[in-house]
């Protein structure tokens, strides 16, 4: 991408997207069909619900169960695990016919993020599309730790009661909705929120993952 294109992309990001005010109203949600209990927050214009469950550990790295529920008007949605677009894993999700797709990206500038090979997403049971919403349930391995700009290693704190995350979303789907590595367009909204990771911990985590596979 040339300099002019990069500048145009940054300008569009800054001028063409709405910003959601910080949100911190984390709730506890237990899925009656799977038994999984998540820390949950609902944010944005759409709005989008983000749910996180983690194992009962004292420190990272660790695997993460992520569930995303979004209206079908949302073409794609992304969660930045470090609280901002740059230098941390980004989990992406979107609808694909009767199921959903998950992918990982990593951005070092405010341009199209690169596919992130250090995080792996497995789409699990409970990933569906109905008349009004799509739901992605995914196991992320590699989302709780990453190398920041300059080489410093960052790791999520599983005991944090207000861990900071960022999200972005667009009404326009990716170019190829069947491909987890598909290019995506510029987000139309973005914001930050906090999640109680301490409340998201459970010693049943591994059994939940096995049940959802």
C-alpha positions, 0 to 999 in steps of 0.5 A: 500500500502506497503512502497516499493510500495509507494516509487515506485509510488513516483519515477514513478511520478517524473521520468515518467511524463512530466511537463508543464511550468506555463501558465497564458493566460486566455481567455474569452469563451462563449458557443453559445449553452448554453450561459455560459461564462467561463474563459478559458485556454489551457495547456499541451501536448494534449492539454487540455482546462479548463473552469471555471465559478462562481457566482457573489459573494464577497467571498467563498464558492461557486459552480463552473461550470467546463468544460474540453475539451480533445482529446480522447487520454487523458484517464483521466484529473484532476484539483487541485483547490488549485494549487498542488496535495496535500491537496485540492480537485481534480476534475477528468474527462474522457470519457465513451462511448458517455458521460463523468464521473466526480469524486472528489479526495483528496491526502495527499501523492504522491500516489493514491488519495482517493475519496473525499466525501466533493465535489459533481460533477453533470454531465450536458448537454454538456458532450459528446464524438465525433470522436476526443475529449471528453467534460465534463461539470460539477457542482462542489459543494465543490470544492471552499473550503477545509481543508488543512494539519494541519486543516487550512481552505482554500477558493478560492478567487472569485476576484482573477485575477490569481488564481493558479491551477494544472492539471494532465493527463494520456493516460491510462483510469481508471480501470472502466470508468463507475465508478466515484470512479475508481482507476486511474493510474499515470499521464503522464504529469502535470503542473500549470496555472492561471485563472482569476476568477474575469472574470469568475463571472456572475450573470447569474450563477444560470440560467446557471446551471438550463439550463444545468441540 
